[in-house]
Amino acid sequence: MSNIGHNKPPLDPKETILNNINRKKPILDRDPQFFKNVPIPSWIELSLIDVCNRACSFCPKSDDTIAPNTHQKMTMGLIDKLVNDLKKINFKGAFCLCGYGEPMLHKQYLDITNKLGEIGGVEIITNGDLINKKSLVQLYESKATKVIISLYDGPEQIVKFKKLMKELNIPEEFIILRDRWYSDKIDYGVKLTNRVGTVQVGNQPNVKDYSKTKCFYTAYQMLIDWNGDVFLCPQDWQRRQTMGNIMQNEIFDIWNGPVLSKYRRRLLSGNRNLSPCNQCNADGMVYGERHFDAWEEKFNK
């Protein structure tokens, strides 16, 4: 096992978390783009389908009373509208296909990837259960820029996927294998959060420790659900507060609109007293400092 996985042996979950953070820094820690003197997002996460074939204990999908599998899915019409809106503001950021479900369960995930790839990089985060020779070749030949496979069963999965990549001549930089099969004693190998008061397993940070800390999420990213609803960030799994719907409004108007602006002003000043942020224990300053600086300058004018 000397040359497999994210980490050098012995496997260290902390290294996995650090590698996961570093892979996004080039896009999220850059200077933001502007449209009409407004900093625009660099990262858009899409929840293509509201279903997952797994039920990890640290994920809200493990509780049907909180995050049931509804099997609702995003349409190509919505994707076309999104791309057209983003072209209007000259968006040059990246997309992440993940959200509240397993993206590869959407039958048109490749069509969606290729459409989004017309204007930005596309990452696909998957549990890998649908990865086989055919699907991996299709992914590599698509406009996906990177595929992140979260491994929940054990180190034998690394051997399996490394072998598959070698057989198909898939470059190692195209695939990231994230070892996440660890126990709750070491937080499953992930950076645990409570998903805004939804999940309590593992060694969770105290919400009070973050009650007066800044959060940059609203400065650099958007999360779009299967039906076009825009939410604050990927932490809000109970979808408590929508910022708007891209099928009803232009995406820039939502980004610069009154609801998101109200949250942004408070979060960027270290005020988390609005729901659902008052129940969140996520470190919101991992990415996006230059986006924060741009917003702070705009607010101070």
C-alpha positions as protocol buffer text, in pm:
chain_id: "A"
residue {
  index: 1
  type: MET
  ca { x: 0 y: 0 z: 0 }
}
residue {
  index: 2
  type: SER
  ca { x: 300 y: 229 z: -26 }
}
residue {
  index: 3
  type: ASN
  ca { x: 173 y: 421 z: -328 }
}
residue {
  index: 4
  type: ILE
  ca { x: -204 y: 421 z: -297 }
}
residue {
  index: 5
  type: GLY
  ca { x: -469 y: 656 z: -174 }
}
residue {
  index: 6
  type: HIS
  ca { x: -451 y: 1015 z: -67 }
}
residue {
  index: 7
  type: ASN
  ca { x: -207 y: 942 z: 210 }
}
residue {
  index: 8
  type: LYS
  ca { x: 125 y: 777 z: 272 }
}
residue {
  index: 9
  type: PRO
  ca { x: 94 y: 486 z: 519 }
}
residue {
  index: 10
  type: PRO
  ca { x: -5 y: 477 z: 792 }
}
residue {
  index: 11
  type: LEU
  ca { x: -323 y: 639 z: 663 }
}
residue {
  index: 12
  type: ASP
  ca { x: -394 y: 965 z: 841 }
}
residue {
  index: 13
  type: PRO
  ca { x: -748 y: 1111 z: 825 }
}
residue {
  index: 14
  type: LYS
  ca { x: -610 y: 1458 z: 899 }
}
residue {
  index: 15
  type: GLU
  ca { x: -405 y: 1440 z: 579 }
}
residue {
  index: 16
  type: THR
  ca { x: -716 y: 1345 z: 383 }
}
residue {
  index: 17
  type: ILE
  ca { x: -900 y: 1648 z: 520 }
}
residue {
  index: 18
  type: LEU
  ca { x: -607 y: 1877 z: 437 }
}
residue {
  index: 19
  type: ASN
  ca { x: -581 y: 1743 z: 82 }
}
residue {
  index: 20
  type: ASN
  ca { x: -954 y: 1792 z: 39 }
}
residue {
  index: 21
  type: ILE
  ca { x: -921 y: 2155 z: 147 }
}
residue {
  index: 22
  type: ASN
  ca { x: -616 y: 2227 z: -68 }
}
residue {
  index: 23
  type: ARG
  ca { x: -770 y: 2098 z: -391 }
}
residue {
  index: 24
  type: LYS
  ca { x: -1022 y: 2386 z: -394 }
}
residue {
  index: 25
  type: LYS
  ca { x: -797 y: 2668 z: -284 }
}
residue {
  index: 26
  type: PRO
  ca { x: -679 y: 2776 z: -633 }
}
residue {
  index: 27
  type: ILE
  ca { x: -1036 y: 2867 z: -732 }
}
residue {
  index: 28
  type: LEU
  ca { x: -1180 y: 2974 z: -396 }
}
residue {
  index: 29
  type: ASP
  ca { x: -886 y: 3178 z: -269 }
}
residue {
  index: 30
  type: ARG
  ca { x: -833 y: 3374 z: -589 }
}
residue {
  index: 31
  type: ASP
  ca { x: -944 y: 3732 z: -645 }
}
residue {
  index: 32
  type: PRO
  ca { x: -1316 y: 3733 z: -731 }
}
residue {
  index: 33
  type: GLN
  ca { x: -1472 y: 3837 z: -1058 }
}
residue {
  index: 34
  type: PHE
  ca { x: -1703 y: 4139 z: -1065 }
}
residue {
  index: 35
  type: PHE
  ca { x: -2025 y: 4220 z: -1246 }
}
residue {
  index: 36
  type: LYS
  ca { x: -2172 y: 4569 z: -1213 }
}
residue {
  index: 37
  type: ASN
  ca { x: -1914 y: 4631 z: -939 }
}
residue {
  index: 38
  type: VAL
  ca { x: -2046 y: 4334 z: -739 }
}
residue {
  index: 39
  type: PRO
  ca { x: -1818 y: 4039 z: -650 }
}
residue {
  index: 40
  type: ILE
  ca { x: -1971 y: 3725 z: -800 }
}
residue {
  index: 41
  type: PRO
  ca { x: -1938 y: 3364 z: -680 }
}
residue {
  index: 42
  type: SER
  ca { x: -1649 y: 3143 z: -785 }
}
residue {
  index: 43
  type: TRP
  ca { x: -1809 y: 2814 z: -679 }
}
residue {
  index: 44
  type: ILE
  ca { x: -2158 y: 2680 z: -753 }
}
residue {
  index: 45
  type: GLU
  ca { x: -2267 y: 2351 z: -602 }
}
residue {
  index: 46
  type: LEU
  ca { x: -2559 y: 2169 z: -762 }
}
residue {
  index: 47
  type: SER
  ca { x: -2777 y: 1901 z: -607 }
}
residue {
  index: 48
  type: LEU
  ca { x: -2881 y: 1708 z: -918 }
}
residue {
  index: 49
  type: ILE
  ca { x: -3100 y: 1450 z: -749 }
}
residue {
  index: 50
  type: ASP
  ca { x: -3253 y: 1409 z: -405 }
}
residue {
  index: 51
  type: VAL
  ca { x: -3156 y: 1049 z: -342 }
}
residue {
  index: 52
  type: CYS
  ca { x: -2853 y: 855 z: -223 }
}
residue {
  index: 53
  type: ASN
  ca { x: -2796 y: 481 z: -227 }
}
residue {
  index: 54
  type: ARG
  ca { x: -2602 y: 502 z: 99 }
}
residue {
  index: 55
  type: ALA
  ca { x: -2689 y: 617 z: 451 }
}
residue {
  index: 56
  type: CYS
  ca { x: -2366 y: 722 z: 624 }
}
residue {
  index: 57
  type: SER
  ca { x: -2415 y: 790 z: 994 }
}
residue {
  index: 58
  type: PHE
  ca { x: -2248 y: 1132 z: 973 }
}
residue {
  index: 59
  type: CYS
  ca { x: -2479 y: 1240 z: 687 }
}
residue {
  index: 60
  type: PRO
  ca { x: -2837 y: 1366 z: 726 }
}
residue {
  index: 61
  type: LYS
  ca { x: -2942 y: 1111 z: 462 }
}
residue {
  index: 62
  type: SER
  ca { x: -2914 y: 848 z: 736 }
}
residue {
  index: 63
  type: ASP
  ca { x: -3235 y: 987 z: 891 }
}
residue {
  index: 64
  type: ASP
  ca { x: -3548 y: 965 z: 674 }
}
residue {
  index: 65
  type: THR
  ca { x: -3730 y: 1210 z: 901 }
}
residue {
  index: 66
  type: ILE
  ca { x: -3474 y: 1479 z: 815 }
}
residue {
  index: 67
  type: ALA
  ca { x: -3350 y: 1404 z: 464 }
}
residue {
  index: 68
  type: PRO
  ca { x: -3571 y: 1142 z: 296 }
}
residue {
  index: 69
  type: ASN
  ca { x: -3498 y: 1018 z: -54 }
}
residue {
  index: 70
  type: THR
  ca { x: -3760 y: 1197 z: -265 }
}
residue {
  index: 71
  type: HIS
  ca { x: -3605 y: 1100 z: -601 }
}
residue {
  index: 72
  type: GLN
  ca { x: -3673 y: 1451 z: -735 }
}
residue {
  index: 73
  type: LYS
  ca { x: -3421 y: 1550 z: -1001 }
}
residue {
  index: 74
  type: MET
  ca { x: -3290 y: 1854 z: -1184 }
}
residue {
  index: 75
  type: THR
  ca { x: -3401 y: 1910 z: -1544 }
}
residue {
  index: 76
  type: MET
  ca { x: -3191 y: 2005 z: -1843 }
}
residue {
  index: 77
  type: GLY
  ca { x: -3416 y: 2308 z: -1883 }
}
residue {
  index: 78
  type: LEU
  ca { x: -3296 y: 2433 z: -1547 }
}
residue {
  index: 79
  type: ILE
  ca { x: -2933 y: 2369 z: -1642 }
}
residue {
  index: 80
  type: ASP
  ca { x: -2981 y: 2562 z: -1968 }
}
residue {
  index: 81
  type: LYS
  ca { x: -3132 y: 2855 z: -1776 }
}
residue {
  index: 82
  type: LEU
  ca { x: -2844 y: 2849 z: -1526 }
}
residue {
  index: 83
  type: VAL
  ca { x: -2577 y: 2847 z: -1797 }
}
residue {
  index: 84
  type: ASN
  ca { x: -2747 y: 3130 z: -1986 }
}
residue {
  index: 85
  type: ASP
  ca { x: -2770 y: 3339 z: -1669 }
}
residue {
  index: 86
  type: LEU
  ca { x: -2404 y: 3279 z: -1590 }
}
residue {
  index: 87
  type: LYS
  ca { x: -2293 y: 3367 z: -1940 }
}
residue {
  index: 88
  type: LYS
  ca { x: -2458 y: 3707 z: -1894 }
}
residue {
  index: 89
  type: ILE
  ca { x: -2229 y: 3784 z: -1601 }
}
residue {
  index: 90
  type: ASN
  ca { x: -1921 y: 3626 z: -1765 }
}
residue {
  index: 91
  type: PHE
  ca { x: -1892 y: 3361 z: -1492 }
}
residue {
  index: 92
  type: LYS
  ca { x: -1551 y: 3190 z: -1498 }
}
residue {
  index: 93
  type: GLY
  ca { x: -1574 y: 2985 z: -1181 }
}
residue {
  index: 94
  type: ALA
  ca { x: -1630 y: 2617 z: -1113 }
}
residue {
  index: 95
  type: PHE
  ca { x: -1915 y: 2379 z: -1044 }
}
residue {
  index: 96
  type: CYS
  ca { x: -1944 y: 2096 z: -795 }
}
residue {
  index: 97
  type: LEU
  ca { x: -2199 y: 1819 z: -849 }
}
residue {
  index: 98
  type: CYS
  ca { x: -2286 y: 1685 z: -506 }
}
residue {
  index: 99
  type: GLY
  ca { x: -2541 y: 1857 z: -280 }
}
residue {
  index: 100
  type: TYR
  ca { x: -2806 y: 1645 z: -114 }
}
residue {
  index: 101
  type: GLY
  ca { x: -2768 y: 1325 z: -316 }
}
residue {
  index: 102
  type: GLU
  ca { x: -2548 y: 1098 z: -527 }
}
residue {
  index: 103
  type: PRO
  ca { x: -2503 y: 1282 z: -861 }
}
residue {
  index: 104
  type: MET
  ca { x: -2434 y: 971 z: -1066 }
}
residue {
  index: 105
  type: LEU
  ca { x: -2786 y: 846 z: -991 }
}
residue {
  index: 106
  type: HIS
  ca { x: -2914 y: 1121 z: -1221 }
}
residue {
  index: 107
  type: LYS
  ca { x: -2949 y: 962 z: -1565 }
}
residue {
  index: 108
  type: GLN
  ca { x: -2835 y: 1281 z: -1739 }
}
residue {
  index: 109
  type: TYR
  ca { x: -2536 y: 1360 z: -1518 }
}
residue {
  index: 110
  type: LEU
  ca { x: -2301 y: 1343 z: -1819 }
}
residue {
  index: 111
  type: ASP
  ca { x: -2518 y: 1577 z: -2027 }
}
residue {
  index: 112
  type: ILE
  ca { x: -2530 y: 1817 z: -1732 }
}
residue {
  index: 113
  type: THR
  ca { x: -2153 y: 1794 z: -1687 }
}
residue {
  index: 114
  type: ASN
  ca { x: -2090 y: 1873 z: -2051 }
}
residue {
  index: 115
  type: LYS
  ca { x: -2330 y: 2167 z: -2053 }
}
residue {
  index: 116
  type: LEU
  ca { x: -2178 y: 2322 z: -1739 }
}
residue {
  index: 117
  type: GLY
  ca { x: -1831 y: 2250 z: -1878 }
}
residue {
  index: 118
  type: GLU
  ca { x: -1896 y: 2504 z: -2153 }
}
residue {
  index: 119
  type: ILE
  ca { x: -1833 y: 2784 z: -1905 }
}
residue {
  index: 120
  type: GLY
  ca { x: -1641 y: 2641 z: -1608 }
}
residue {
  index: 121
  type: GLY
  ca { x: -1465 y: 2350 z: -1444 }
}
residue {
  index: 122
  type: VAL
  ca { x: -1684 y: 2067 z: -1317 }
}
residue {
  index: 123
  type: GLU
  ca { x: -1606 y: 1847 z: -1018 }
}
residue {
  index: 124
  type: ILE
  ca { x: -1815 y: 1539 z: -948 }
}
residue {
  index: 125
  type: ILE
  ca { x: -1821 y: 1404 z: -593 }
}
residue {
  index: 126
  type: THR
  ca { x: -1942 y: 1046 z: -577 }
}
residue {
  index: 127
  type: ASN
  ca { x: -1943 y: 745 z: -347 }
}
residue {
  index: 128
  type: GLY
  ca { x: -1806 y: 545 z: -639 }
}
residue {
  index: 129
  type: ASP
  ca { x: -2070 y: 273 z: -631 }
}
residue {
  index: 130
  type: LEU
  ca { x: -2161 y: 342 z: -994 }
}
residue {
  index: 131
  type: ILE
  ca { x: -1803 y: 368 z: -1114 }
}
residue {
  index: 132
  type: ASN
  ca { x: -1710 y: 89 z: -1354 }
}
residue {
  index: 133
  type: LYS
  ca { x: -1509 y: 65 z: -1676 }
}
residue {
  index: 134
  type: LYS
  ca { x: -1782 y: 215 z: -1890 }
}
residue {
  index: 135
  type: SER
  ca { x: -1878 y: 502 z: -1660 }
}
residue {
  index: 136
  type: LEU
  ca { x: -1516 y: 594 z: -1583 }
}
residue {
  index: 137
  type: VAL
  ca { x: -1431 y: 619 z: -1952 }
}
residue {
  index: 138
  type: GLN
  ca { x: -1743 y: 830 z: -2008 }
}
residue {
  index: 139
  type: LEU
  ca { x: -1645 y: 1061 z: -1724 }
}
residue {
  index: 140
  type: TYR
  ca { x: -1291 y: 1101 z: -1856 }
}
residue {
  index: 141
  type: GLU
  ca { x: -1420 y: 1176 z: -2206 }
}
residue {
  index: 142
  type: SER
  ca { x: -1672 y: 1429 z: -2072 }
}
residue {
  index: 143
  type: LYS
  ca { x: -1600 y: 1788 z: -1968 }
}
residue {
  index: 144
  type: ALA
  ca { x: -1553 y: 1688 z: -1605 }
}
residue {
  index: 145
  type: THR
  ca { x: -1230 y: 1833 z: -1470 }
}
residue {
  index: 146
  type: LYS
  ca { x: -1203 y: 1607 z: -1167 }
}
residue {
  index: 147
  type: VAL
  ca { x: -1383 y: 1315 z: -1004 }
}
residue {
  index: 148
  type: ILE
  ca { x: -1367 y: 1280 z: -626 }
}
residue {
  index: 149
  type: ILE
  ca { x: -1452 y: 934 z: -497 }
}
residue {
  index: 150
  type: SER
  ca { x: -1531 y: 902 z: -127 }
}
residue {
  index: 151
  type: LEU
  ca { x: -1438 y: 555 z: -3 }
}
residue {
  index: 152
  type: TYR
  ca { x: -1650 y: 430 z: 285 }
}
residue {
  index: 153
  type: ASP
  ca { x: -1585 y: 55 z: 289 }
}
residue {
  index: 154
  type: GLY
  ca { x: -1213 y: 12 z: 339 }
}
residue {
  index: 155
  type: PRO
  ca { x: -861 y: 30 z: 189 }
}
residue {
  index: 156
  type: GLU
  ca { x: -946 y: -249 z: -56 }
}
residue {
  index: 157
  type: GLN
  ca { x: -1143 y: 14 z: -251 }
}
residue {
  index: 158
  type: ILE
  ca { x: -822 y: 204 z: -319 }
}
residue {
  index: 159
  type: VAL
  ca { x: -670 y: -107 z: -474 }
}
residue {
  index: 160
  type: LYS
  ca { x: -984 y: -158 z: -683 }
}
residue {
  index: 161
  type: PHE
  ca { x: -998 y: 195 z: -824 }
}
residue {
  index: 162
  type: LYS
  ca { x: -623 y: 224 z: -878 }
}
residue {
  index: 163
  type: LYS
  ca { x: -635 y: -98 z: -1080 }
}
residue {
  index: 164
  type: LEU
  ca { x: -928 y: 31 z: -1283 }
}
residue {
  index: 165
  type: MET
  ca { x: -754 y: 360 z: -1356 }
}
residue {
  index: 166
  type: LYS
  ca { x: -439 y: 181 z: -1470 }
}
residue {
  index: 167
  type: GLU
  ca { x: -631 y: -56 z: -1698 }
}
residue {
  index: 168
  type: LEU
  ca { x: -812 y: 235 z: -1863 }
}
residue {
  index: 169
  type: ASN
  ca { x: -507 y: 465 z: -1873 }
}
residue {
  index: 170
  type: ILE
  ca { x: -686 y: 730 z: -1666 }
}
residue {
  index: 171
  type: PRO
  ca { x: -439 y: 992 z: -1532 }
}
residue {
  index: 172
  type: GLU
  ca { x: -410 y: 992 z: -1154 }
}
residue {
  index: 173
  type: GLU
  ca { x: -468 y: 1367 z: -1138 }
}
residue {
  index: 174
  type: PHE
  ca { x: -819 y: 1317 z: -1280 }
}
residue {
  index: 175
  type: ILE
  ca { x: -932 y: 1109 z: -981 }
}
residue {
  index: 176
  type: ILE
  ca { x: -907 y: 1186 z: -610 }
}
residue {
  index: 177
  type: LEU
  ca { x: -966 y: 892 z: -377 }
}
residue {
  index: 178
  type: ARG
  ca { x: -1078 y: 1006 z: -32 }
}
residue {
  index: 179
  type: ASP
  ca { x: -1034 y: 748 z: 245 }
}
residue {
  index: 180
  type: ARG
  ca { x: -1341 y: 788 z: 468 }
}
residue {
  index: 181
  type: TRP
  ca { x: -1393 y: 445 z: 614 }
}
residue {
  index: 182
  type: TYR
  ca { x: -1275 y: 540 z: 962 }
}
residue {
  index: 183
  type: SER
  ca { x: -1474 y: 504 z: 1285 }
}
residue {
  index: 184
  type: ASP
  ca { x: -1642 y: 775 z: 1489 }
}
residue {
  index: 185
  type: LYS
  ca { x: -1334 y: 775 z: 1715 }
}
residue {
  index: 186
  type: ILE
  ca { x: -1154 y: 979 z: 1451 }
}
residue {
  index: 187
  type: ASP
  ca { x: -1461 y: 1149 z: 1302 }
}
residue {
  index: 188
  type: TYR
  ca { x: -1491 y: 910 z: 1006 }
}
residue {
  index: 189
  type: GLY
  ca { x: -1198 y: 1081 z: 834 }
}
residue {
  index: 190
  type: VAL
  ca { x: -1405 y: 1390 z: 750 }
}
residue {
  index: 191
  type: LYS
  ca { x: -1423 y: 1744 z: 882 }
}
residue {
  index: 192
  type: LEU
  ca { x: -1738 y: 1692 z: 1085 }
}
residue {
  index: 193
  type: THR
  ca { x: -2006 y: 1957 z: 1121 }
}
residue {
  index: 194
  type: ASN
  ca { x: -2356 y: 1934 z: 1259 }
}
residue {
  index: 195
  type: ARG
  ca { x: -2512 y: 2031 z: 923 }
}
residue {
  index: 196
  type: VAL
  ca { x: -2683 y: 2321 z: 1098 }
}
residue {
  index: 197
  type: GLY
  ca { x: -2811 y: 2133 z: 1403 }
}
residue {
  index: 198
  type: THR
  ca { x: -2900 y: 1820 z: 1206 }
}
residue {
  index: 199
  type: VAL
  ca { x: -2623 y: 1569 z: 1286 }
}
residue {
  index: 200
  type: GLN
  ca { x: -2471 y: 1511 z: 1630 }
}
residue {
  index: 201
  type: VAL
  ca { x: -2242 y: 1209 z: 1580 }
}
residue {
  index: 202
  type: GLY
  ca { x: -1869 y: 1221 z: 1644 }
}
residue {
  index: 203
  type: ASN
  ca { x: -1660 y: 1483 z: 1818 }
}
residue {
  index: 204
  type: GLN
  ca { x: -1857 y: 1790 z: 1713 }
}
residue {
  index: 205
  type: PRO
  ca { x: -1736 y: 2147 z: 1771 }
}
residue {
  index: 206
  type: ASN
  ca { x: -1951 y: 2353 z: 2005 }
}
residue {
  index: 207
  type: VAL
  ca { x: -2193 y: 2587 z: 1828 }
}
residue {
  index: 208
  type: LYS
  ca { x: -2113 y: 2858 z: 2084 }
}
residue {
  index: 209
  type: ASP
  ca { x: -1750 y: 2857 z: 1972 }
}
residue {
  index: 210
  type: TYR
  ca { x: -1860 y: 2986 z: 1630 }
}
residue {
  index: 211
  type: SER
  ca { x: -2147 y: 3213 z: 1732 }
}
residue {
  index: 212
  type: LYS
  ca { x: -1937 y: 3528 z: 1687 }
}
residue {
  index: 213
  type: THR
  ca { x: -1703 y: 3417 z: 1410 }
}
residue {
  index: 214
  type: LYS
  ca { x: -1722 y: 3534 z: 1051 }
}
residue {
  index: 215
  type: CYS
  ca { x: -1848 y: 3307 z: 777 }
}
residue {
  index: 216
  type: PHE
  ca { x: -1736 y: 3353 z: 416 }
}
residue {
  index: 217
  type: TYR
  ca { x: -1973 y: 3107 z: 246 }
}
residue {
  index: 218
  type: THR
  ca { x: -2206 y: 3380 z: 117 }
}
residue {
  index: 219
  type: ALA
  ca { x: -1908 y: 3571 z: -25 }
}
residue {
  index: 220
  type: TYR
  ca { x: -1791 y: 3307 z: -272 }
}
residue {
  index: 221
  type: GLN
  ca { x: -2042 y: 3025 z: -331 }
}
residue {
  index: 222
  type: MET
  ca { x: -2401 y: 2926 z: -407 }
}
residue {
  index: 223
  type: LEU
  ca { x: -2587 y: 2599 z: -360 }
}
residue {
  index: 224
  type: ILE
  ca { x: -2868 y: 2521 z: -605 }
}
residue {
  index: 225
  type: ASP
  ca { x: -3118 y: 2244 z: -531 }
}
residue {
  index: 226
  type: TRP
  ca { x: -3280 y: 2015 z: -790 }
}
residue {
  index: 227
  type: ASN
  ca { x: -3577 y: 2254 z: -838 }
}
residue {
  index: 228
  type: GLY
  ca { x: -3371 y: 2573 z: -869 }
}
residue {
  index: 229
  type: ASP
  ca { x: -3399 y: 2687 z: -507 }
}
residue {
  index: 230
  type: VAL
  ca { x: -3086 y: 2866 z: -389 }
}
residue {
  index: 231
  type: PHE
  ca { x: -2971 y: 2802 z: -32 }
}
residue {
  index: 232
  type: LEU
  ca { x: -2714 y: 2973 z: 187 }
}
residue {
  index: 233
  type: CYS
  ca { x: -2456 y: 2696 z: 179 }
}
residue {
  index: 234
  type: PRO
  ca { x: -2411 y: 2318 z: 176 }
}
residue {
  index: 235
  type: GLN
  ca { x: -2442 y: 2305 z: 554 }
}
residue {
  index: 236
  type: ASP
  ca { x: -2817 y: 2374 z: 552 }
}
residue {
  index: 237
  type: TRP
  ca { x: -2949 y: 2023 z: 492 }
}
residue {
  index: 238
  type: GLN
  ca { x: -3297 y: 2103 z: 620 }
}
residue {
  index: 239
  type: ARG
  ca { x: -3335 y: 2372 z: 354 }
}
residue {
  index: 240
  type: ARG
  ca { x: -3471 y: 2622 z: 604 }
}
residue {
  index: 241
  type: GLN
  ca { x: -3422 y: 2946 z: 413 }
}
residue {
  index: 242
  type: THR
  ca { x: -3429 y: 2990 z: 37 }
}
residue {
  index: 243
  type: MET
  ca { x: -3256 y: 3288 z: -120 }
}
residue {
  index: 244
  type: GLY
  ca { x: -3469 y: 3264 z: -436 }
}
residue {
  index: 245
  type: ASN
  ca { x: -3525 y: 3031 z: -731 }
}
residue {
  index: 246
  type: ILE
  ca { x: -3327 y: 3052 z: -1054 }
}
residue {
  index: 247
  type: MET
  ca { x: -3629 y: 2949 z: -1262 }
}
residue {
  index: 248
  type: GLN
  ca { x: -3810 y: 3258 z: -1137 }
}
residue {
  index: 249
  type: ASN
  ca { x: -3525 y: 3509 z: -1122 }
}
residue {
  index: 250
  type: GLU
  ca { x: -3190 y: 3579 z: -1284 }
}
residue {
  index: 251
  type: ILE
  ca { x: -2911 y: 3424 z: -1082 }
}
residue {
  index: 252
  type: PHE
  ca { x: -2734 y: 3759 z: -1040 }
}
residue {
  index: 253
  type: ASP
  ca { x: -3051 y: 3914 z: -900 }
}
residue {
  index: 254
  type: ILE
  ca { x: -3065 y: 3638 z: -638 }
}
residue {
  index: 255
  type: TRP
  ca { x: -2695 y: 3671 z: -557 }
}
residue {
  index: 256
  type: ASN
  ca { x: -2728 y: 4046 z: -514 }
}
residue {
  index: 257
  type: GLY
  ca { x: -3084 y: 4034 z: -381 }
}
residue {
  index: 258
  type: PRO
  ca { x: -3225 y: 4143 z: -44 }
}
residue {
  index: 259
  type: VAL
  ca { x: -3245 y: 3802 z: 127 }
}
residue {
  index: 260
  type: LEU
  ca { x: -2893 y: 3686 z: 52 }
}
residue {
  index: 261
  type: SER
  ca { x: -2757 y: 4036 z: 113 }
}
residue {
  index: 262
  type: LYS
  ca { x: -2912 y: 4043 z: 460 }
}
residue {
  index: 263
  type: TYR
  ca { x: -2741 y: 3717 z: 556 }
}
residue {
  index: 264
  type: ARG
  ca { x: -2415 y: 3815 z: 387 }
}
residue {
  index: 265
  type: ARG
  ca { x: -2381 y: 4142 z: 580 }
}
residue {
  index: 266
  type: ARG
  ca { x: -2433 y: 3967 z: 911 }
}
residue {
  index: 267
  type: LEU
  ca { x: -2219 y: 3662 z: 844 }
}
residue {
  index: 268
  type: LEU
  ca { x: -1926 y: 3863 z: 710 }
}
residue {
  index: 269
  type: SER
  ca { x: -1932 y: 4077 z: 1024 }
}
residue {
  index: 270
  type: GLY
  ca { x: -1931 y: 3775 z: 1257 }
}
residue {
  index: 271
  type: ASN
  ca { x: -2302 y: 3779 z: 1340 }
}
residue {
  index: 272
  type: ARG
  ca { x: -2465 y: 3435 z: 1320 }
}
residue {
  index: 273
  type: ASN
  ca { x: -2786 y: 3519 z: 1503 }
}
residue {
  index: 274
  type: LEU
  ca { x: -3020 y: 3453 z: 1208 }
}
residue {
  index: 275
  type: SER
  ca { x: -3169 y: 3107 z: 1158 }
}
residue {
  index: 276
  type: PRO
  ca { x: -3036 y: 2862 z: 1051 }
}
residue {
  index: 277
  type: CYS
  ca { x: -2686 y: 3004 z: 1106 }
}
residue {
  index: 278
  type: ASN
  ca { x: -2742 y: 3026 z: 1483 }
}
residue {
  index: 279
  type: GLN
  ca { x: -2735 y: 2645 z: 1497 }
}
residue {
  index: 280
  type: CYS
  ca { x: -2425 y: 2596 z: 1283 }
}
residue {
  index: 281
  type: ASN
  ca { x: -2082 y: 2483 z: 1401 }
}
residue {
  index: 282
  type: ALA
  ca { x: -1900 y: 2499 z: 1067 }
}
residue {
  index: 283
  type: ASP
  ca { x: -1578 y: 2695 z: 1023 }
}
residue {
  index: 284
  type: GLY
  ca { x: -1685 y: 2939 z: 755 }
}
residue {
  index: 285
  type: MET
  ca { x: -1340 y: 3087 z: 701 }
}
residue {
  index: 286
  type: VAL
  ca { x: -1164 y: 2790 z: 537 }
}
residue {
  index: 287
  type: TYR
  ca { x: -1199 y: 2948 z: 192 }
}
residue {
  index: 288
  type: GLY
  ca { x: -1289 y: 3279 z: 35 }
}
residue {
  index: 289
  type: GLU
  ca { x: -1085 y: 3539 z: 222 }
}
residue {
  index: 290
  type: ARG
  ca { x: -1026 y: 3750 z: -91 }
}
residue {
  index: 291
  type: HIS
  ca { x: -1396 y: 3733 z: -172 }
}
residue {
  index: 292
  type: PHE
  ca { x: -1464 y: 3852 z: 183 }
}
residue {
  index: 293
  type: ASP
  ca { x: -1218 y: 4139 z: 137 }
}
residue {
  index: 294
  type: ALA
  ca { x: -1395 y: 4243 z: -183 }
}
residue {
  index: 295
  type: TRP
  ca { x: -1735 y: 4245 z: -12 }
}
residue {
  index: 296
  type: GLU
  ca { x: -1602 y: 4431 z: 289 }
}
residue {
  index: 297
  type: GLU
  ca { x: -1459 y: 4700 z: 61 }
}
residue {
  index: 298
  type: LYS
  ca { x: -1794 y: 4728 z: -117 }
}
residue {
  index: 299
  type: PHE
  ca { x: -1983 y: 4755 z: 213 }
}
residue {
  index: 300
  type: ASN
  ca { x: -1751 y: 5028 z: 338 }
}
residue {
  index: 301
  type: LYS
  ca { x: -1792 y: 5253 z: 33 }
}
